[in-house]
Amino acid sequence: MTKLLDLAIAELRKLPPAEQDETAEMLLWSIETRAGPLSLDNETLTAIEEGLAQARRGEFASDAEIEALWKRRDG
């Protein structure tokens, strides 16, 4: 392990557990993406294609819809 990675891990250990998990997820994602593109299932591909089609048509969520989404997320 490199000195820089040792330092980063030491600093991560000082963070609250939730932040440690978030950082670990980002690190793992970074490592996984080096292996090439992700394989997506048909349902996910269909959802992405529909979202892109909606964007091309100019169909975007309203400010009120986004605000409601954040309220549901934050409980």
Helices and strands as residue ranges (DSSP letters): H 3-12, H 17-33, H 42-56, H 63-74
